[in-house]
Amino acid sequence: MKILHVISSLNKNDGGLPEFVKNLAIQQNKNGNIANIITTHDLLKDDNFIKKKLKNFKVYSFERNFFKNINYSGKFKKFIDKNLSKYDLIHIHGLYRFPTTYAAYKAFKKKIPYIISPHGSLDPYLYKQSKKNIILKRIWEFLFEFPLLKRSNAIHSTCKAEQKKILKYNFKRKIFITKLFISDLFFKKKIFKINKEK
């Protein structure tokens, strides 16, 4: 199976999600799949990555343009338009950013199976933490995120507590639980580097 993981950023300052996505793709490749990652980067900030040589494993990272607060990249968009059909499954990690939203939209349009891992971004607690952009967030949800979640092939939850919170939205999609893991790579010297596309 050929899998494309979509994440808006692999910057190590974004917490554990970038490490999880990299480790997941590496393990999937070790298990005989072809799993690649596509993301965006800020040229001045995102240089701290590790390189791991695996057959067929590629990380595509495209520089962000205008609308950097939503991680917009014109070259990311062109890559998705041209290459998405080469994959059997699209795995979306996170919400509320252009890369993840656009990839889910194109997967739906091209009838390519896609799953979405919100990674806690649908937790009502977060609304209380970011009140200044709440109206924009609600508009984005109404126009993009909720319709794409409703059309997804499945939604990935990391625990029962997150699953219960997602169920309240009534997306009427299978919500499966798979816990996050830490691979042996976490304990080894990091040797993985991203090929940045200009």
Phi and psi in degrees as GROMACS dihedral restraints (atoms count N, CA, C in turn):
[ dihedral_restraints ]
;  ai    aj    ak    al  type     phi  dphi    fc
    3     4     5     6     1  -105.5    20    10
    4     5     6     7     1   119.6    20    10
    6     7     8     9     1  -119.3    20    10
    7     8     9    10     1   136.9    20    10
    9    10    11    12     1  -115.4    20    10
   10    11    12    13     1   119.0    20    10
   12    13    14    15     1   -91.7    20    10
   13    14    15    16     1   130.6    20    10
   15    16    17    18     1  -116.2    20    10
   16    17    18    19     1   123.2    20    10
   18    19    20    21     1  -141.2    20    10
   19    20    21    22     1   141.8    20    10
   21    22    23    24     1   -70.8    20    10
   22    23    24    25     1   -25.8    20    10
   24    25    26    27     1  -156.0    20    10
   25    26    27    28     1   145.7    20    10
   27    28    29    30     1  -111.5    20    10
   28    29    30    31     1    18.9    20    10
   30    31    32    33     1   -64.1    20    10
   31    32    33    34     1   129.3    20    10
   33    34    35    36     1   -62.9    20    10
   34    35    36    37     1   -21.3    20    10
   36    37    38    39     1   -73.6    20    10
   37    38    39    40     1    -8.7    20    10
   39    40    41    42     1   -83.9    20    10
   40    41    42    43     1     6.4    20    10
   42    43    44    45     1    97.2    20    10
   43    44    45    46     1  -154.9    20    10
   45    46    47    48     1   -80.7    20    10
   46    47    48    49     1   -18.9    20    10
   48    49    50    51     1   -58.8    20    10
   49    50    51    52     1   -47.0    20    10
   51    52    53    54     1   -57.2    20    10
   52    53    54    55     1   -40.1    20    10
   54    55    56    57     1   -65.8    20    10
   55    56    57    58     1   -41.3    20    10
   57    58    59    60     1   -59.7    20    10
   58    59    60    61     1   -46.6    20    10
   60    61    62    63     1   -63.9    20    10
   61    62    63    64     1   -43.4    20    10
   63    64    65    66     1   -62.6    20    10
   64    65    66    67     1   -45.8    20    10
   66    67    68    69     1   -64.0    20    10
   67    68    69    70     1   -39.3    20    10
   69    70    71    72     1   -62.1    20    10
   70    71    72    73     1   -46.6    20    10
   72    73    74    75     1   -62.6    20    10
   73    74    75    76     1   -40.9    20    10
   75    76    77    78     1   -62.9    20    10
   76    77    78    79     1   -45.2    20    10
   78    79    80    81     1   -64.8    20    10
   79    80    81    82     1   -38.9    20    10
   81    82    83    84     1   -63.8    20    10
   82    83    84    85     1   -38.8    20    10
   84    85    86    87     1   -66.0    20    10
   85    86    87    88     1   -39.2    20    10
   87    88    89    90     1   -63.6    20    10
   88    89    90    91     1   -27.5    20    10
   90    91    92    93     1   -88.7    20    10
   91    92    93    94     1     8.6    20    10
   93    94    95    96     1   100.1    20    10
   94    95    96    97     1     0.2    20    10
   96    97    98    99     1   -89.2    20    10
   97    98    99   100     1   172.7    20    10
   99   100   101   102     1  -114.4    20    10
  100   101   102   103     1   105.8    20    10
  102   103   104   105     1  -119.0    20    10
  103   104   105   106     1   121.0    20    10
  105   106   107   108     1  -116.6    20    10
  106   107   108   109     1   165.1    20    10
  108   109   110   111     1  -123.7    20    10
  109   110   111   112     1   139.6    20    10
  111   112   113   114     1  -125.0    20    10
  112   113   114   115     1   138.4    20    10
  114   115   116   117     1  -154.7    20    10
  115   116   117   118     1  -174.3    20    10
  117   118   119   120     1  -129.1    20    10
  118   119   120   121     1   162.0    20    10
  120   121   122   123     1  -145.7    20    10
  121   122   123   124     1   156.8    20    10
  123   124   125   126     1   -97.7    20    10
  124   125   126   127     1   119.3    20    10
  126   127   128   129     1   -53.3    20    10
  127   128   129   130     1   -33.7    20    10
  129   130   131   132     1   -85.2    20    10
  130   131   132   133     1   -16.3    20    10
  132   133   134   135     1  -115.8    20    10
  133   134   135   136     1   -26.6    20    10
  135   136   137   138     1  -102.0    20    10
  136   137   138   139     1    53.2    20    10
  138   139   140   141     1   -99.4    20    10
  139   140   141   142     1    -4.7    20    10
  141   142   143   144     1   -93.9    20    10
  142   143   144   145     1    81.5    20    10
  144   145   146   147     1  -131.4    20    10
  145   146   147   148     1   167.7    20    10
  147   148   149   150     1  -111.3    20    10
  148   149   150   151     1   153.6    20    10
  150   151   152   153     1  -115.7    20    10
  151   152   153   154     1   130.8    20    10
  153   154   155   156     1  -130.4    20    10
  154   155   156   157     1   122.3    20    10
  156   157   158   159     1   -84.3    20    10
  157   158   159   160     1   111.3    20    10
  159   160   161   162     1  -134.9    20    10
  160   161   162   163     1   142.1    20    10
  162   163   164   165     1   -61.1    20    10
  163   164   165   166     1   131.7    20    10
  165   166   167   168     1    69.4    20    10
  166   167   168   169     1     1.7    20    10
  168   169   170   171     1   -89.4    20    10
  169   170   171   172     1   122.7    20    10
  171   172   173   174     1  -133.6    20    10
  172   173   174   175     1   145.4    20    10
  174   175   176   177     1  -119.1    20    10
  175   176   177   178     1   120.1    20    10
  177   178   179   180     1  -104.6    20    10
  178   179   180   181     1   123.5    20    10
  180   181   182   183     1  -129.4    20    10
  181   182   183   184     1   127.1    20    10
  183   184   185   186     1  -115.8    20    10
  184   185   186   187     1   138.0    20    10
  186   187   188   189     1   -65.5    20    10
  187   188   189   190     1   139.2    20    10
  189   190   191   192     1   -75.9    20    10
  190   191   192   193     1   147.1    20    10
  192   193   194   195     1  -107.5    20    10
  193   194   195   196     1  -138.3    20    10
  195   196   197   198     1   -67.0    20    10
  196   197   198   199     1   169.8    20    10
  198   199   200   201     1    56.0    20    10
  199   200   201   202     1    46.2    20    10
  201   202   203   204     1   -65.5    20    10
  202   203   204   205     1   -20.8    20    10
  204   205   206   207     1   -66.8    20    10
  205   206   207   208     1   -19.6    20    10
  207   208   209   210     1  -110.9    20    10
  208   209   210   211     1    11.1    20    10
  210   211   212   213     1    61.8    20    10
  211   212   213   214     1    42.2    20    10
  213   214   215   216     1   -72.8    20    10
  214   215   216   217     1   138.5    20    10
  216   217   218   219     1  -144.8    20    10
  217   218   219   220     1   120.2    20    10
  219   220   221   222     1   -63.6    20    10
  220   221   222   223     1   -37.3    20    10
  222   223   224   225     1   -73.5    20    10
  223   224   225   226     1   -31.7    20    10
  225   226   227   228     1   -60.1    20    10
  226   227   228   229     1   -47.2    20    10
  228   229   230   231     1   -58.2    20    10
  229   230   231   232     1   -45.2    20    10
  231   232   233   234     1   -63.1    20    10
  232   233   234   235     1   -40.3    20    10
  234   235   236   237     1   -62.6    20    10
  235   236   237   238     1   -45.4    20    10
  237   238   239   240     1   -61.4    20    10
  238   239   240   241     1   -46.2    20    10
  240   241   242   243     1   -58.2    20    10
  241   242   243   244     1   -39.1    20    10
  243   244   245   246     1   -86.6    20    10
  244   245   246   247     1   -33.3    20    10
  246   247   248   249     1  -114.4    20    10
  247   248   249   250     1    -9.3    20    10
  249   250   251   252     1   -58.2    20    10
  250   251   252   253     1   -36.0    20    10
  252   253   254   255     1   -67.5    20    10
  253   254   255   256     1   -10.3    20    10
  255   256   257   258     1   -77.8    20    10
  256   257   258   259     1    -8.9    20    10
  258   259   260   261     1  -108.8    20    10
  259   260   261   262     1   150.5    20    10
  261   262   263   264     1   -88.3    20    10
  262   263   264   265     1   -25.8    20    10
  264   265   266   267     1  -147.9    20    10
  265   266   267   268     1   136.4    20    10
  267   268   269   270     1  -111.2    20    10
  268   269   270   271     1   125.1    20    10
  270   271   272   273     1  -111.4    20    10
  271   272   273   274     1   112.0    20    10
  273   274   275   276     1   -93.2    20    10
  274   275   276   277     1   128.1    20    10
  276   277   278   279     1  -114.8    20    10
  277   278   279   280     1   106.8    20    10
  279   280   281   282     1    97.6    20    10
  280   281   282   283     1   170.6    20    10
  282   283   284   285     1  -134.9    20    10
  283   284   285   286     1   176.3    20    10
  285   286   287   288     1    67.5    20    10
  286   287   288   289     1    25.3    20    10
  288   289   290   291     1  -137.4    20    10
  289   290   291   292     1   151.3    20    10
  291   292   293   294     1   -55.7    20    10
  292   293   294   295     1   -48.5    20    10
  294   295   296   297     1   -56.9    20    10
  295   296   297   298     1   -45.6    20    10
  297   298   299   300     1   -71.9    20    10
  298   299   300   301     1   -41.2    20    10
  300   301   302   303     1   -65.3    20    10
  301   302   303   304     1   -45.7    20    10
  303   304   305   306     1   -67.2    20    10
  304   305   306   307     1   -40.5    20    10
  306   307   308   309     1   -63.5    20    10
  307   308   309   310     1   -40.9    20    10
  309   310   311   312     1   -64.8    20    10
  310   311   312   313     1   -42.4    20    10
  312   313   314   315     1   -60.1    20    10
  313   314   315   316     1   -46.8    20    10
  315   316   317   318     1   -68.7    20    10
  316   317   318   319     1   -35.1    20    10
  318   319   320   321     1   -62.7    20    10
  319   320   321   322     1   -43.3    20    10
  321   322   323   324     1   -61.8    20    10
  322   323   324   325     1   -46.0    20    10
  324   325   326   327     1   -63.3    20    10
  325   326   327   328     1   -36.9    20    10
  327   328   329   330     1   -90.1    20    10
  328   329   330   331     1     1.9    20    10
  330   331   332   333     1    60.0    20    10
  331   332   333   334     1    39.9    20    10
  333   334   335   336     1   -99.5    20    10
  334   335   336   337     1   128.8    20    10
  336   337   338   339     1   -56.2    20    10
  337   338   339   340     1   135.9    20    10
  339   340   341   342     1  -142.3    20    10
  340   341   342   343     1   144.0    20    10
  342   343   344   345     1  -119.7    20    10
  343   344   345   346     1   151.6    20    10
  345   346   347   348     1  -120.5    20    10
  346   347   348   349     1   130.0    20    10
  348   349   350   351     1  -109.0    20    10
  349   350   351   352     1   102.0    20    10
  351   352   353   354     1   -66.2    20    10
  352   353   354   355     1   -24.8    20    10
  354   355   356   357     1    51.6    20    10
  355   356   357   358     1    46.4    20    10
  357   358   359   360     1    85.8    20    10
  358   359   360   361     1    -3.6    20    10
  360   361   362   363     1   -74.1    20    10
  361   362   363   364     1    -6.9    20    10
  363   364   365   366     1   -99.0    20    10
  364   365   366   367     1     6.1    20    10
  366   367   368   369     1   -69.2    20    10
  367   368   369   370     1   124.9    20    10
  369   370   371   372     1   -55.7    20    10
  370   371   372   373     1   -25.0    20    10
  372   373   374   375     1   -56.6    20    10
  373   374   375   376     1   -33.7    20    10
  375   376   377   378     1   -67.9    20    10
  376   377   378   379     1   -26.6    20    10
  378   379   380   381     1   -64.0    20    10
  379   380   381   382     1   -33.5    20    10
  381   382   383   384     1   -73.5    20    10
  382   383   384   385     1   -22.5    20    10
  384   385   386   387     1   -86.9    20    10
  385   386   387   388     1   -22.5    20    10
  387   388   389   390     1  -129.6    20    10
  388   389   390   391     1    63.6    20    10
  390   391   392   393     1   -71.5    20    10
  391   392   393   394     1   -24.6    20    10
  393   394   395   396     1   -67.8    20    10
  394   395   396   397     1   -27.4    20    10
  396   397   398   399     1  -110.7    20    10
  397   398   399   400     1    19.3    20    10
  399   400   401   402     1   -62.5    20    10
  400   401   402   403     1   -37.1    20    10
  402   403   404   405     1   -67.6    20    10
  403   404   405   406     1   -44.5    20    10
  405   406   407   408     1   -62.8    20    10
  406   407   408   409     1   -38.7    20    10
  408   409   410   411     1   -64.0    20    10
  409   410   411   412     1   -42.7    20    10
  411   412   413   414     1   -64.1    20    10
  412   413   414   415     1   -40.1    20    10
  414   415   416   417     1   -64.4    20    10
  415   416   417   418     1   -44.8    20    10
  417   418   419   420     1   -60.0    20    10
  418   419   420   421     1   -43.0    20    10
  420   421   422   423     1   -60.3    20    10
  421   422   423   424     1   -48.9    20    10
  423   424   425   426     1   -62.9    20    10
  424   425   426   427     1   -42.6    20    10
  426   427   428   429     1   -80.2    20    10
  427   428   429   430     1   -36.0    20    10
  429   430   431   432     1  -123.7    20    10
  430   431   432   433     1   -62.6    20    10
  432   433   434   435     1   -62.8    20    10
  433   434   435   436     1   -50.2    20    10
  435   436   437   438     1   -64.7    20    10
  436   437   438   439     1   -44.3    20    10
  438   439   440   441     1   -59.9    20    10
  439   440   441   442     1   -38.4    20    10
  441   442   443   444     1   -71.3    20    10
  442   443   444   445     1   -35.5    20    10
  444   445   446   447     1   -65.0    20    10
  445   446   447   448     1   -40.4    20    10
  447   448   449   450     1   -66.0    20    10
  448   449   450   451     1   -28.7    20    10
  450   451   452   453     1   -93.7    20    10
  451   452   453   454     1    -7.0    20    10
  453   454   455   456     1   -65.9    20    10
  454   455   456   457     1   160.6    20    10
  456   457   458   459     1   -77.5    20    10
  457   458   459   460     1   -26.6    20    10
  459   460   461   462     1  -168.4    20    10
  460   461   462   463     1   161.7    20    10
  462   463   464   465     1  -121.0    20    10
  463   464   465   466     1   130.1    20    10
  465   466   467   468     1   -95.5    20    10
  466   467   468   469     1   126.8    20    10
  468   469   470   471     1  -114.5    20    10
  469   470   471   472     1   147.9    20    10
  471   472   473   474     1   -92.7    20    10
  472   473   474   475     1   -11.2    20    10
  474   475   476   477     1  -163.7    20    10
  475   476   477   478     1   169.6    20    10
  477   478   479   480     1   -65.2    20    10
  478   479   480   481     1   -35.7    20    10
  480   481   482   483     1   -62.6    20    10
  481   482   483   484     1   -43.3    20    10
  483   484   485   486     1   -67.4    20    10
  484   485   486   487     1   -38.8    20    10
  486   487   488   489     1   -59.1    20    10
  487   488   489   490     1   -42.4    20    10
  489   490   491   492     1   -62.3    20    10
  490   491   492   493     1   -40.2    20    10
  492   493   494   495     1   -67.5    20    10
  493   494   495   496     1   -37.6    20    10
  495   496   497   498     1   -69.8    20    10
  496   497   498   499     1   -37.4    20    10
  498   499   500   501     1   -59.4    20    10
  499   500   501   502     1   -29.6    20    10
  501   502   503   504     1   -65.0    20    10
  502   503   504   505     1   -22.2    20    10
  504   505   506   507     1   -78.5    20    10
  505   506   507   508     1   -13.8    20    10
  507   508   509   510     1    59.0    20    10
  508   509   510   511     1    47.7    20    10
  510   511   512   513     1   -72.9    20    10
  511   512   513   514     1   -15.6    20    10
  513   514   515   516     1    56.9    20    10
  514   515   516   517     1    43.5    20    10
  516   517   518   519     1  -127.3    20    10
  517   518   519   520     1   152.5    20    10
  519   520   521   522     1   -62.5    20    10
  520   521   522   523     1   127.1    20    10
  522   523   524   525     1  -113.1    20    10
  523   524   525   526     1   108.2    20    10
  525   526   527   528     1  -103.2    20    10
  526   527   528   529     1   152.6    20    10
  528   529   530   531     1  -108.9    20    10
  529   530   531   532     1   123.8    20    10
  531   532   533   534     1  -136.3    20    10
  532   533   534   535     1   121.1    20    10
  534   535   536   537     1   -69.2    20    10
  535   536   537   538     1   151.5    20    10
  537   538   539   540     1   -70.5    20    10
  538   539   540   541     1   152.9    20    10
  540   541   542   543     1  -133.7    20    10
  541   542   543   544     1   163.0    20    10
  543   544   545   546     1  -117.9    20    10
  544   545   546   547     1   118.6    20    10
  546   547   548   549     1   -81.4    20    10
  547   548   549   550     1   172.8    20    10
  549   550   551   552     1   -63.6    20    10
  550   551   552   553     1   -19.7    20    10
  552   553   554   555     1   -60.8    20    10
  553   554   555   556     1   -31.1    20    10
  555   556   557   558     1   -59.3    20    10
  556   557   558   559     1   -32.2    20    10
  558   559   560   561     1   -94.0    20    10
  559   560   561   562     1    -2.1    20    10
  561   562   563   564     1  -103.5    20    10
  562   563   564   565     1   169.7    20    10
  564   565   566   567     1   -62.9    20    10
  565   566   567   568     1   133.6    20    10
  567   568   569   570     1   -81.0    20    10
  568   569   570   571     1   121.6    20    10
  570   571   572   573     1  -131.9    20    10
  571   572   573   574     1    40.4    20    10
  573   574   575   576     1  -118.9    20    10
  574   575   576   577     1   126.9    20    10
  576   577   578   579     1  -128.4    20    10
  577   578   579   580     1   143.4    20    10
  579   580   581   582     1   -90.2    20    10
  580   581   582   583     1   138.7    20    10
  582   583   584   585     1   -84.8    20    10
  583   584   585   586     1   103.3    20    10
  585   586   587   588     1   -81.2    20    10
  586   587   588   589     1   130.0    20    10
  588   589   590   591     1   -94.0    20    10
  589   590   591   592     1   132.8    20    10
